[in-house]
Amino acid sequence: MPDIPEIRRMQNAFDQARRAADAKDFRTPQQWEQTRKIEMHAENLREIAQRGFKNQYQDRLNREIKRLLSDRYRPTKDYKPKWVGDSNDITRRADKNIHNRHEQRLARIDRAEGSLREQVRLQARETRGHEISFERPAPGRDGFELAREFQRKR
């Protein structure tokens, strides 16, 4: 697994690329403000999830162990010996389940942020076509094309 500085470097590179892609579409300060609000809200949700994970880790672990044990010792019709697994196995599995749920929670936040960002980008692209720009002529309508269009044919 890559170390933490490498992960941070990759995240920074990804953020810079995303900002460059946004800069192509966003034209108004309102669009940037809307994007900033989405980012701040997503970051706030991530912090809440991280804080909840740290503060309630032991409670979640105990509940997950109880759930796994109750599932394991529930009366079933298959006749496998129940003594095969040890307590360390159940604890490891409970820890893995808790971490997986936490990662899924963070992934849901990331997906929601991405979809909201994409909505803002699509709105920016739609409004970009309606802006009047005098910086460049319409495609195929520069002076040379107009002169050629109105030339007399001999």
N, C-alpha and C positions, 0 to 999 in steps of 0.2 A: 504494500500500500504506500502511495506517495506521502512524503512528510508534509507537515502543515504549511511551511513557506511555499512549497511547490503548489499546493492547492490554492493558497491565496493568490499566487501569481497567475494561475490559470483563471481564477474568478475575476481578477482585475482585467485580464486580457479579454475575457468574455464580455464584461461590462463595457469596456471601451468599444468593442465591436458593435454592441447593441446600441450604445449612444450614437455611434456614427450612422447606423441604420436609421435611428430615430431622427437624426438631424436632417436626413434627406426628406423626410415626410413632414416634420413639424415646422410650421411657419410662424405661428403666433405665440405670444407669451402664455396665453390661456391654455394652449395645448401642453406646453412644458409644465405649467402649474398643475394641470390635471394629472400628468404623469408623475410629478413629484409627490402629489397627494397619494396616489396609488402605491408608490414605493414606500412612503412613510407608513401607510396603513399596513402594508404587508410586513414591513420590518417590525412594527409594533406587535402584530400577531405572532411573528416568529419569536420575539422576546418573551411574550406571554407563554407560548408553548415551551420554550426552553426553561423558563423559571418554574413552570408547573411540573415539568419533567424532573428537574433537580429537587424541588421541594417535596414532591409526592412520590419519589422513586420507591422508597421502602414500602409505602402503603400499596402502591400498584404491584410491586413484586409479591407481597404477601397475598393479595387478592388473586393474583394470577396463579400462585402456587396452590392456593385452595381450590381454584377452578380446575386446574390440571389434575389435582388429586381426586376431586369429586368425579371428574370425567373418567379417570383411571379405575376407580373403585365402584363405579356404578354397575349394578347388576346387568350383565349382558348374557347373551346366549352362546358366545364363543368361549371356548374353554381353554384360554391361554393362562398360564400362571401369572399372577399379578406381582409376584416378587422379583420379576426379572429386572426391572429398572431400579436404580438407587436414588437416594435423595439428591445427590449432586446432579444427576441427569435432569431431574424435574426442575431444580433451581436454574440450571443452565438454560433449559427450554423456556422457563418463565422469563428469564432475563432477555433472551432472544426475542420472545414475543413482545415484550414491552418496548424494546428498542425498535423493532419493526413497526409497531403502531406509531411510535414517535416519528420515525422517518416518513411514514405514510401521511401523518398529520402535516409535517413540513412540506411534503411534496404537494399536498392539496393546496396549501397556501401559495406555493410557487406556481401551480397551474392556474389558480384564480388570478394571481397577479399577471401572469402572461396573457390570459384571455382578456382581462380589462385593458392591458396595454395594447393588445391587438385591436380592440374596439376603438380606442383612441386613435391608433394609427390609421385604421380604415376611415374613420371620420375625417382625419386630416387629409387623407388622399382624396376623399370625395369633395371636400371644400377647396382643395388645391386647384381643381379644374375650374372653379367658379371665380377665382381671383383674376383680376385684370392685370396683366403684366406688360409693361411697355419696354422691358429690357431687351426682349428679343422678338423678332417678327414671327408670325405664324409659319409653320412648316411649309416650304415651297412658295412662300409669298414675299421673298425678298425682291429687290428692285430688278435684278437680272431676270428672274422668272416672269415678272410682269411685263418687262420690255419684250421678251421673247413671245409672250402670249399675244400681245397686241401688234406684232409685226405683220406687215402685209405679206401675204403669200403671193409669189409670182408664178 
